[in-house]
Amino acid sequence: MFDIHDISEVVYQETFDKMYDSLVAEYKNGEIDLETLERNEEEQQKILMNGLYEGETKFAHTNAIVDAHQFVITLIKNGKIKKED
């Protein structure tokens, strides 16, 4: 039998990993800029608050998206991720 907490953790980690990799690649390739990342993160925060009432798995999914955005934004601002020339 599956435990909902285990499922939520798997959903979170898989979503975070995919989102993080995608955001880094898009930023490095110039497909997305810092301002767009910040705007997207704000929109996802709103969705996250609504997801809180839609169940644990939905919340974990949206939380991973928000966390990935915040992590990438922080790395960009700290000079750890740079656009490719």
Phi and psi restraints in degrees (range 20) as a CNS / XPLOR table:
assign (resid 1 and name C) (resid 2 and name N)
       (resid 2 and name CA) (resid 2 and name C) 1.0 -87.4 20.0 2
assign (resid 2 and name N) (resid 2 and name CA)
       (resid 2 and name C) (resid 3 and name N) 1.0 139.8 20.0 2
assign (resid 2 and name C) (resid 3 and name N)
       (resid 3 and name CA) (resid 3 and name C) 1.0 -94.7 20.0 2
assign (resid 3 and name N) (resid 3 and name CA)
       (resid 3 and name C) (resid 4 and name N) 1.0 130.3 20.0 2
assign (resid 3 and name C) (resid 4 and name N)
       (resid 4 and name CA) (resid 4 and name C) 1.0 -57.8 20.0 2
assign (resid 4 and name N) (resid 4 and name CA)
       (resid 4 and name C) (resid 5 and name N) 1.0 -31.8 20.0 2
assign (resid 4 and name C) (resid 5 and name N)
       (resid 5 and name CA) (resid 5 and name C) 1.0 -67.9 20.0 2
assign (resid 5 and name N) (resid 5 and name CA)
       (resid 5 and name C) (resid 6 and name N) 1.0 -38.6 20.0 2
assign (resid 5 and name C) (resid 6 and name N)
       (resid 6 and name CA) (resid 6 and name C) 1.0 -64.8 20.0 2
assign (resid 6 and name N) (resid 6 and name CA)
       (resid 6 and name C) (resid 7 and name N) 1.0 -43.1 20.0 2
assign (resid 6 and name C) (resid 7 and name N)
       (resid 7 and name CA) (resid 7 and name C) 1.0 -62.6 20.0 2
assign (resid 7 and name N) (resid 7 and name CA)
       (resid 7 and name C) (resid 8 and name N) 1.0 -44.5 20.0 2
assign (resid 7 and name C) (resid 8 and name N)
       (resid 8 and name CA) (resid 8 and name C) 1.0 -62.0 20.0 2
assign (resid 8 and name N) (resid 8 and name CA)
       (resid 8 and name C) (resid 9 and name N) 1.0 -39.7 20.0 2
assign (resid 8 and name C) (resid 9 and name N)
       (resid 9 and name CA) (resid 9 and name C) 1.0 -65.6 20.0 2
assign (resid 9 and name N) (resid 9 and name CA)
       (resid 9 and name C) (resid 10 and name N) 1.0 -40.9 20.0 2
assign (resid 9 and name C) (resid 10 and name N)
       (resid 10 and name CA) (resid 10 and name C) 1.0 -65.3 20.0 2
assign (resid 10 and name N) (resid 10 and name CA)
       (resid 10 and name C) (resid 11 and name N) 1.0 -45.0 20.0 2
assign (resid 10 and name C) (resid 11 and name N)
       (resid 11 and name CA) (resid 11 and name C) 1.0 -59.8 20.0 2
assign (resid 11 and name N) (resid 11 and name CA)
       (resid 11 and name C) (resid 12 and name N) 1.0 -45.3 20.0 2
assign (resid 11 and name C) (resid 12 and name N)
       (resid 12 and name CA) (resid 12 and name C) 1.0 -59.1 20.0 2
assign (resid 12 and name N) (resid 12 and name CA)
       (resid 12 and name C) (resid 13 and name N) 1.0 -53.0 20.0 2
assign (resid 12 and name C) (resid 13 and name N)
       (resid 13 and name CA) (resid 13 and name C) 1.0 -64.6 20.0 2
assign (resid 13 and name N) (resid 13 and name CA)
       (resid 13 and name C) (resid 14 and name N) 1.0 -42.9 20.0 2
assign (resid 13 and name C) (resid 14 and name N)
       (resid 14 and name CA) (resid 14 and name C) 1.0 -65.1 20.0 2
assign (resid 14 and name N) (resid 14 and name CA)
       (resid 14 and name C) (resid 15 and name N) 1.0 -42.0 20.0 2
assign (resid 14 and name C) (resid 15 and name N)
       (resid 15 and name CA) (resid 15 and name C) 1.0 -66.4 20.0 2
assign (resid 15 and name N) (resid 15 and name CA)
       (resid 15 and name C) (resid 16 and name N) 1.0 -46.0 20.0 2
assign (resid 15 and name C) (resid 16 and name N)
       (resid 16 and name CA) (resid 16 and name C) 1.0 -58.8 20.0 2
assign (resid 16 and name N) (resid 16 and name CA)
       (resid 16 and name C) (resid 17 and name N) 1.0 -49.6 20.0 2
assign (resid 16 and name C) (resid 17 and name N)
       (resid 17 and name CA) (resid 17 and name C) 1.0 -58.8 20.0 2
assign (resid 17 and name N) (resid 17 and name CA)
       (resid 17 and name C) (resid 18 and name N) 1.0 -47.2 20.0 2
assign (resid 17 and name C) (resid 18 and name N)
       (resid 18 and name CA) (resid 18 and name C) 1.0 -65.6 20.0 2
assign (resid 18 and name N) (resid 18 and name CA)
       (resid 18 and name C) (resid 19 and name N) 1.0 -44.0 20.0 2
assign (resid 18 and name C) (resid 19 and name N)
       (resid 19 and name CA) (resid 19 and name C) 1.0 -65.8 20.0 2
assign (resid 19 and name N) (resid 19 and name CA)
       (resid 19 and name C) (resid 20 and name N) 1.0 -44.7 20.0 2
assign (resid 19 and name C) (resid 20 and name N)
       (resid 20 and name CA) (resid 20 and name C) 1.0 -58.8 20.0 2
assign (resid 20 and name N) (resid 20 and name CA)
       (resid 20 and name C) (resid 21 and name N) 1.0 -51.9 20.0 2
assign (resid 20 and name C) (resid 21 and name N)
       (resid 21 and name CA) (resid 21 and name C) 1.0 -59.0 20.0 2
assign (resid 21 and name N) (resid 21 and name CA)
       (resid 21 and name C) (resid 22 and name N) 1.0 -41.7 20.0 2
assign (resid 21 and name C) (resid 22 and name N)
       (resid 22 and name CA) (resid 22 and name C) 1.0 -65.9 20.0 2
assign (resid 22 and name N) (resid 22 and name CA)
       (resid 22 and name C) (resid 23 and name N) 1.0 -46.0 20.0 2
assign (resid 22 and name C) (resid 23 and name N)
       (resid 23 and name CA) (resid 23 and name C) 1.0 -64.0 20.0 2
assign (resid 23 and name N) (resid 23 and name CA)
       (resid 23 and name C) (resid 24 and name N) 1.0 -42.0 20.0 2
assign (resid 23 and name C) (resid 24 and name N)
       (resid 24 and name CA) (resid 24 and name C) 1.0 -62.6 20.0 2
assign (resid 24 and name N) (resid 24 and name CA)
       (resid 24 and name C) (resid 25 and name N) 1.0 -47.0 20.0 2
assign (resid 24 and name C) (resid 25 and name N)
       (resid 25 and name CA) (resid 25 and name C) 1.0 -62.0 20.0 2
assign (resid 25 and name N) (resid 25 and name CA)
       (resid 25 and name C) (resid 26 and name N) 1.0 -44.6 20.0 2
assign (resid 25 and name C) (resid 26 and name N)
       (resid 26 and name CA) (resid 26 and name C) 1.0 -63.3 20.0 2
assign (resid 26 and name N) (resid 26 and name CA)
       (resid 26 and name C) (resid 27 and name N) 1.0 -41.0 20.0 2
assign (resid 26 and name C) (resid 27 and name N)
       (resid 27 and name CA) (resid 27 and name C) 1.0 -66.4 20.0 2
assign (resid 27 and name N) (resid 27 and name CA)
       (resid 27 and name C) (resid 28 and name N) 1.0 -48.2 20.0 2
assign (resid 27 and name C) (resid 28 and name N)
       (resid 28 and name CA) (resid 28 and name C) 1.0 -61.2 20.0 2
assign (resid 28 and name N) (resid 28 and name CA)
       (resid 28 and name C) (resid 29 and name N) 1.0 -35.2 20.0 2
assign (resid 28 and name C) (resid 29 and name N)
       (resid 29 and name CA) (resid 29 and name C) 1.0 -84.0 20.0 2
assign (resid 29 and name N) (resid 29 and name CA)
       (resid 29 and name C) (resid 30 and name N) 1.0 -0.9 20.0 2
assign (resid 29 and name C) (resid 30 and name N)
       (resid 30 and name CA) (resid 30 and name C) 1.0 78.4 20.0 2
assign (resid 30 and name N) (resid 30 and name CA)
       (resid 30 and name C) (resid 31 and name N) 1.0 15.5 20.0 2
assign (resid 30 and name C) (resid 31 and name N)
       (resid 31 and name CA) (resid 31 and name C) 1.0 -82.0 20.0 2
assign (resid 31 and name N) (resid 31 and name CA)
       (resid 31 and name C) (resid 32 and name N) 1.0 -17.7 20.0 2
assign (resid 31 and name C) (resid 32 and name N)
       (resid 32 and name CA) (resid 32 and name C) 1.0 -145.0 20.0 2
assign (resid 32 and name N) (resid 32 and name CA)
       (resid 32 and name C) (resid 33 and name N) 1.0 144.4 20.0 2
assign (resid 32 and name C) (resid 33 and name N)
       (resid 33 and name CA) (resid 33 and name C) 1.0 -111.7 20.0 2
assign (resid 33 and name N) (resid 33 and name CA)
       (resid 33 and name C) (resid 34 and name N) 1.0 172.6 20.0 2
assign (resid 33 and name C) (resid 34 and name N)
       (resid 34 and name CA) (resid 34 and name C) 1.0 -59.8 20.0 2
assign (resid 34 and name N) (resid 34 and name CA)
       (resid 34 and name C) (resid 35 and name N) 1.0 -40.7 20.0 2
assign (resid 34 and name C) (resid 35 and name N)
       (resid 35 and name CA) (resid 35 and name C) 1.0 -62.3 20.0 2
assign (resid 35 and name N) (resid 35 and name CA)
       (resid 35 and name C) (resid 36 and name N) 1.0 -40.5 20.0 2
assign (resid 35 and name C) (resid 36 and name N)
       (resid 36 and name CA) (resid 36 and name C) 1.0 -67.9 20.0 2
assign (resid 36 and name N) (resid 36 and name CA)
       (resid 36 and name C) (resid 37 and name N) 1.0 -40.6 20.0 2
assign (resid 36 and name C) (resid 37 and name N)
       (resid 37 and name CA) (resid 37 and name C) 1.0 -59.1 20.0 2
assign (resid 37 and name N) (resid 37 and name CA)
       (resid 37 and name C) (resid 38 and name N) 1.0 -44.4 20.0 2
assign (resid 37 and name C) (resid 38 and name N)
       (resid 38 and name CA) (resid 38 and name C) 1.0 -65.6 20.0 2
assign (resid 38 and name N) (resid 38 and name CA)
       (resid 38 and name C) (resid 39 and name N) 1.0 -40.2 20.0 2
assign (resid 38 and name C) (resid 39 and name N)
       (resid 39 and name CA) (resid 39 and name C) 1.0 -65.7 20.0 2
assign (resid 39 and name N) (resid 39 and name CA)
       (resid 39 and name C) (resid 40 and name N) 1.0 -43.3 20.0 2
assign (resid 39 and name C) (resid 40 and name N)
       (resid 40 and name CA) (resid 40 and name C) 1.0 -62.9 20.0 2
assign (resid 40 and name N) (resid 40 and name CA)
       (resid 40 and name C) (resid 41 and name N) 1.0 -39.3 20.0 2
assign (resid 40 and name C) (resid 41 and name N)
       (resid 41 and name CA) (resid 41 and name C) 1.0 -63.4 20.0 2
assign (resid 41 and name N) (resid 41 and name CA)
       (resid 41 and name C) (resid 42 and name N) 1.0 -40.7 20.0 2
assign (resid 41 and name C) (resid 42 and name N)
       (resid 42 and name CA) (resid 42 and name C) 1.0 -62.8 20.0 2
assign (resid 42 and name N) (resid 42 and name CA)
       (resid 42 and name C) (resid 43 and name N) 1.0 -42.1 20.0 2
assign (resid 42 and name C) (resid 43 and name N)
       (resid 43 and name CA) (resid 43 and name C) 1.0 -64.1 20.0 2
assign (resid 43 and name N) (resid 43 and name CA)
       (resid 43 and name C) (resid 44 and name N) 1.0 -41.4 20.0 2
assign (resid 43 and name C) (resid 44 and name N)
       (resid 44 and name CA) (resid 44 and name C) 1.0 -67.2 20.0 2
assign (resid 44 and name N) (resid 44 and name CA)
       (resid 44 and name C) (resid 45 and name N) 1.0 -30.4 20.0 2
assign (resid 44 and name C) (resid 45 and name N)
       (resid 45 and name CA) (resid 45 and name C) 1.0 -61.3 20.0 2
assign (resid 45 and name N) (resid 45 and name CA)
       (resid 45 and name C) (resid 46 and name N) 1.0 -40.7 20.0 2
assign (resid 45 and name C) (resid 46 and name N)
       (resid 46 and name CA) (resid 46 and name C) 1.0 -65.1 20.0 2
assign (resid 46 and name N) (resid 46 and name CA)
       (resid 46 and name C) (resid 47 and name N) 1.0 -42.5 20.0 2
assign (resid 46 and name C) (resid 47 and name N)
       (resid 47 and name CA) (resid 47 and name C) 1.0 -64.2 20.0 2
assign (resid 47 and name N) (resid 47 and name CA)
       (resid 47 and name C) (resid 48 and name N) 1.0 -38.4 20.0 2
assign (resid 47 and name C) (resid 48 and name N)
       (resid 48 and name CA) (resid 48 and name C) 1.0 -59.2 20.0 2
assign (resid 48 and name N) (resid 48 and name CA)
       (resid 48 and name C) (resid 49 and name N) 1.0 -43.5 20.0 2
assign (resid 48 and name C) (resid 49 and name N)
       (resid 49 and name CA) (resid 49 and name C) 1.0 -63.6 20.0 2
assign (resid 49 and name N) (resid 49 and name CA)
       (resid 49 and name C) (resid 50 and name N) 1.0 -38.4 20.0 2
assign (resid 49 and name C) (resid 50 and name N)
       (resid 50 and name CA) (resid 50 and name C) 1.0 -69.7 20.0 2
assign (resid 50 and name N) (resid 50 and name CA)
       (resid 50 and name C) (resid 51 and name N) 1.0 -36.3 20.0 2
assign (resid 50 and name C) (resid 51 and name N)
       (resid 51 and name CA) (resid 51 and name C) 1.0 -65.7 20.0 2
assign (resid 51 and name N) (resid 51 and name CA)
       (resid 51 and name C) (resid 52 and name N) 1.0 -22.1 20.0 2
assign (resid 51 and name C) (resid 52 and name N)
       (resid 52 and name CA) (resid 52 and name C) 1.0 -56.7 20.0 2
assign (resid 52 and name N) (resid 52 and name CA)
       (resid 52 and name C) (resid 53 and name N) 1.0 -30.9 20.0 2
assign (resid 52 and name C) (resid 53 and name N)
       (resid 53 and name CA) (resid 53 and name C) 1.0 -96.9 20.0 2
assign (resid 53 and name N) (resid 53 and name CA)
       (resid 53 and name C) (resid 54 and name N) 1.0 -1.1 20.0 2
assign (resid 53 and name C) (resid 54 and name N)
       (resid 54 and name CA) (resid 54 and name C) 1.0 -101.5 20.0 2
assign (resid 54 and name N) (resid 54 and name CA)
       (resid 54 and name C) (resid 55 and name N) 1.0 3.1 20.0 2
assign (resid 54 and name C) (resid 55 and name N)
       (resid 55 and name CA) (resid 55 and name C) 1.0 118.2 20.0 2
assign (resid 55 and name N) (resid 55 and name CA)
       (resid 55 and name C) (resid 56 and name N) 1.0 159.7 20.0 2
assign (resid 55 and name C) (resid 56 and name N)
       (resid 56 and name CA) (resid 56 and name C) 1.0 -66.3 20.0 2
assign (resid 56 and name N) (resid 56 and name CA)
       (resid 56 and name C) (resid 57 and name N) 1.0 -38.6 20.0 2
assign (resid 56 and name C) (resid 57 and name N)
       (resid 57 and name CA) (resid 57 and name C) 1.0 -68.4 20.0 2
assign (resid 57 and name N) (resid 57 and name CA)
       (resid 57 and name C) (resid 58 and name N) 1.0 -43.8 20.0 2
assign (resid 57 and name C) (resid 58 and name N)
       (resid 58 and name CA) (resid 58 and name C) 1.0 -61.8 20.0 2
assign (resid 58 and name N) (resid 58 and name CA)
       (resid 58 and name C) (resid 59 and name N) 1.0 -41.3 20.0 2
assign (resid 58 and name C) (resid 59 and name N)
       (resid 59 and name CA) (resid 59 and name C) 1.0 -63.3 20.0 2
assign (resid 59 and name N) (resid 59 and name CA)
       (resid 59 and name C) (resid 60 and name N) 1.0 -44.7 20.0 2
assign (resid 59 and name C) (resid 60 and name N)
       (resid 60 and name CA) (resid 60 and name C) 1.0 -61.6 20.0 2
assign (resid 60 and name N) (resid 60 and name CA)
       (resid 60 and name C) (resid 61 and name N) 1.0 -42.0 20.0 2
assign (resid 60 and name C) (resid 61 and name N)
       (resid 61 and name CA) (resid 61 and name C) 1.0 -61.1 20.0 2
assign (resid 61 and name N) (resid 61 and name CA)
       (resid 61 and name C) (resid 62 and name N) 1.0 -51.1 20.0 2
assign (resid 61 and name C) (resid 62 and name N)
       (resid 62 and name CA) (resid 62 and name C) 1.0 -68.9 20.0 2
assign (resid 62 and name N) (resid 62 and name CA)
       (resid 62 and name C) (resid 63 and name N) 1.0 -36.7 20.0 2
assign (resid 62 and name C) (resid 63 and name N)
       (resid 63 and name CA) (resid 63 and name C) 1.0 -61.4 20.0 2
assign (resid 63 and name N) (resid 63 and name CA)
       (resid 63 and name C) (resid 64 and name N) 1.0 -40.0 20.0 2
assign (resid 63 and name C) (resid 64 and name N)
       (resid 64 and name CA) (resid 64 and name C) 1.0 -64.2 20.0 2
assign (resid 64 and name N) (resid 64 and name CA)
       (resid 64 and name C) (resid 65 and name N) 1.0 -39.2 20.0 2
assign (resid 64 and name C) (resid 65 and name N)
       (resid 65 and name CA) (resid 65 and name C) 1.0 -63.4 20.0 2
assign (resid 65 and name N) (resid 65 and name CA)
       (resid 65 and name C) (resid 66 and name N) 1.0 -45.7 20.0 2
assign (resid 65 and name C) (resid 66 and name N)
       (resid 66 and name CA) (resid 66 and name C) 1.0 -63.1 20.0 2
assign (resid 66 and name N) (resid 66 and name CA)
       (resid 66 and name C) (resid 67 and name N) 1.0 -46.9 20.0 2
assign (resid 66 and name C) (resid 67 and name N)
       (resid 67 and name CA) (resid 67 and name C) 1.0 -61.2 20.0 2
assign (resid 67 and name N) (resid 67 and name CA)
       (resid 67 and name C) (resid 68 and name N) 1.0 -41.1 20.0 2
assign (resid 67 and name C) (resid 68 and name N)
       (resid 68 and name CA) (resid 68 and name C) 1.0 -62.6 20.0 2
assign (resid 68 and name N) (resid 68 and name CA)
       (resid 68 and name C) (resid 69 and name N) 1.0 -43.9 20.0 2
assign (resid 68 and name C) (resid 69 and name N)
       (resid 69 and name CA) (resid 69 and name C) 1.0 -59.7 20.0 2
assign (resid 69 and name N) (resid 69 and name CA)
       (resid 69 and name C) (resid 70 and name N) 1.0 -48.6 20.0 2
assign (resid 69 and name C) (resid 70 and name N)
       (resid 70 and name CA) (resid 70 and name C) 1.0 -62.5 20.0 2
assign (resid 70 and name N) (resid 70 and name CA)
       (resid 70 and name C) (resid 71 and name N) 1.0 -39.8 20.0 2
assign (resid 70 and name C) (resid 71 and name N)
       (resid 71 and name CA) (resid 71 and name C) 1.0 -65.7 20.0 2
assign (resid 71 and name N) (resid 71 and name CA)
       (resid 71 and name C) (resid 72 and name N) 1.0 -45.6 20.0 2
assign (resid 71 and name C) (resid 72 and name N)
       (resid 72 and name CA) (resid 72 and name C) 1.0 -64.7 20.0 2
assign (resid 72 and name N) (resid 72 and name CA)
       (resid 72 and name C) (resid 73 and name N) 1.0 -43.3 20.0 2
assign (resid 72 and name C) (resid 73 and name N)
       (resid 73 and name CA) (resid 73 and name C) 1.0 -59.0 20.0 2
assign (resid 73 and name N) (resid 73 and name CA)
       (resid 73 and name C) (resid 74 and name N) 1.0 -44.9 20.0 2
assign (resid 73 and name C) (resid 74 and name N)
       (resid 74 and name CA) (resid 74 and name C) 1.0 -62.3 20.0 2
assign (resid 74 and name N) (resid 74 and name CA)
       (resid 74 and name C) (resid 75 and name N) 1.0 -44.0 20.0 2
assign (resid 74 and name C) (resid 75 and name N)
       (resid 75 and name CA) (resid 75 and name C) 1.0 -64.2 20.0 2
assign (resid 75 and name N) (resid 75 and name CA)
       (resid 75 and name C) (resid 76 and name N) 1.0 -38.6 20.0 2
assign (resid 75 and name C) (resid 76 and name N)
       (resid 76 and name CA) (resid 76 and name C) 1.0 -64.7 20.0 2
assign (resid 76 and name N) (resid 76 and name CA)
       (resid 76 and name C) (resid 77 and name N) 1.0 -48.3 20.0 2
assign (resid 76 and name C) (resid 77 and name N)
       (resid 77 and name CA) (resid 77 and name C) 1.0 -63.7 20.0 2
assign (resid 77 and name N) (resid 77 and name CA)
       (resid 77 and name C) (resid 78 and name N) 1.0 -28.1 20.0 2
assign (resid 77 and name C) (resid 78 and name N)
       (resid 78 and name CA) (resid 78 and name C) 1.0 -91.8 20.0 2
assign (resid 78 and name N) (resid 78 and name CA)
       (resid 78 and name C) (resid 79 and name N) 1.0 6.5 20.0 2
assign (resid 78 and name C) (resid 79 and name N)
       (resid 79 and name CA) (resid 79 and name C) 1.0 75.5 20.0 2
assign (resid 79 and name N) (resid 79 and name CA)
       (resid 79 and name C) (resid 80 and name N) 1.0 13.5 20.0 2
assign (resid 79 and name C) (resid 80 and name N)
       (resid 80 and name CA) (resid 80 and name C) 1.0 -82.0 20.0 2
assign (resid 80 and name N) (resid 80 and name CA)
       (resid 80 and name C) (resid 81 and name N) 1.0 -24.1 20.0 2
assign (resid 80 and name C) (resid 81 and name N)
       (resid 81 and name CA) (resid 81 and name C) 1.0 -122.5 20.0 2
assign (resid 81 and name N) (resid 81 and name CA)
       (resid 81 and name C) (resid 82 and name N) 1.0 129.1 20.0 2
assign (resid 81 and name C) (resid 82 and name N)
       (resid 82 and name CA) (resid 82 and name C) 1.0 -130.1 20.0 2
assign (resid 82 and name N) (resid 82 and name CA)
       (resid 82 and name C) (resid 83 and name N) 1.0 151.6 20.0 2
assign (resid 82 and name C) (resid 83 and name N)
       (resid 83 and name CA) (resid 83 and name C) 1.0 -66.2 20.0 2
assign (resid 83 and name N) (resid 83 and name CA)
       (resid 83 and name C) (resid 84 and name N) 1.0 144.5 20.0 2
assign (resid 83 and name C) (resid 84 and name N)
       (resid 84 and name CA) (resid 84 and name C) 1.0 -79.0 20.0 2
assign (resid 84 and name N) (resid 84 and name CA)
       (resid 84 and name C) (resid 85 and name N) 1.0 144.3 20.0 2
